[in-house]
């Protein structure tokens, strides 16, 4: 399917088996736009791959507000099961941090998930119980 057709359809019309959460359509649209840019710039294969990875990291970092996590996620998806290129991680990290900063300027810096006051961490002694729970749960 061409990048233009993936970009033009709304998430509710995704084909069965495709991602339907926030990350699926965002990753597809970001990768599609990056692929179109690589075509227009006539980039060689290695640079095209880096641009597509950076594009995916940019889109995901903007919606999840987690730039470094999405940089690692984008590289991991392509290189799952093999050693990944550290150079690709540099490109995705820089691109996703810039996307996070731009998104924060337009949307704001508030966290995605807000915790009620009752669930906030207030006493360091609670860490002992959490550590024991982690050991028991594995």
N, C-alpha and C positions, 0 to 999 in steps of 0.2 A: 504494500500500500504506500502511496506517495506521501511525503511529509505534508503536502498541502491538504490532502484529504483528512489526514489524522488531525491536523490543526483546525480544520473547519467544523468538525462534528462536536457536538456537546458531549460531556461525559455521560449523560443519560442514554446516549445512543451507541455506546461502545458495544462491540461484538462480544458474544459470550466467550469467556475465557480470558479476556483482557482485564487489566487492573481497573477497578471501579472506585477505589478510594481516592484520597487526595493525591497520592504519589503517582498512580498509574497515568492518568491523563496529563498531569504536569510534566512527568518525565518524557512522555511521548511528544508533547508539544515542544518542549525545550530541545529535545534531540532533533526533532523535525526542523525547527528554525535553524539550529546549528548546522545541520546537514545542508540546508539551502544556502546558508552563508558560505560553507566550504565549497559548494558547487560554484557559486558566484565568484569566489576568490581563486578558484582553481588550485586548491591546496593539494600538496602531495598526501599520500595515504597516512603517514605518521602524524602530520599536522592536523589532518582531518579527524583522526581518532582523538587527539587531544582536544580539539575544539568541540567535538560531540560530547566527550566526557565533561568538559567544563560547562557546556550548555546544560547538561543534565544536573550537575551540581548547583548551578545558578538557580534553576527553577525550583529545585527541591529546597535549597537553603532559604529562598525567599518565602515559601509557604510554611515551612516547619521552623524557621528561625533558629536553625542549628547549623551554622556554616561549616564547622570542622567535621561534624558527624556526617553531613551530606557529601563533603569532599571525599571522605573515606568510603562512604557507601557507593558513590559513583565509580570509583576505581575498583572497588571490590566486585561490583556487578559484572564488569567486563572481564576481570581476571579471577573469577571464582575458581578455586581449585588449583591455581597456578601462582607462581610468584608474580606480583604486579610491579610495574615500572614506577620507580620513585619519582621520575620526571613528570609522569602523569598526575601524581598526587600534588606536586607543586602547582601545576596549572589549575587543578580543581580547587585547591585550597585558596589560592589568590582570587579566583573568579567567584567562589561562593562567599568569601568574606566581603568582597565589593558588593555583591548582590544583597547580602544581609544589611549592609550599611545603607544602600539606596532604599531598600524596602523599609528600613526603620525610619528614614527621613520622611517617607510618604505615608506610611501606615501607622507608625508609632512604635515605641519600644516596650509596650506592655507584654507580659508573657502570654503564651497561648493558654496554658492551664493555670488557673488560680486555685489555691488551696484554702479551705476555711481555716480560721484561726485555731480551731481545735486540733487540726492535723499538722500544724507547723512544729518544727523541731525547736524545742526550747531548753531541754536539759541534756547536757552531755552524758549523763549517767544512762540515758536511754540507749546509747550505743552498745552497751554491754548486752542488753536483751536482743538487740538487732543482730549482733554478732553471733550470739548463740542460735538464734533462729536461722541465720545463714548457714551455720555448721550443720544443724539438724536437717534443714531442707535440702542441703547439698548445693 
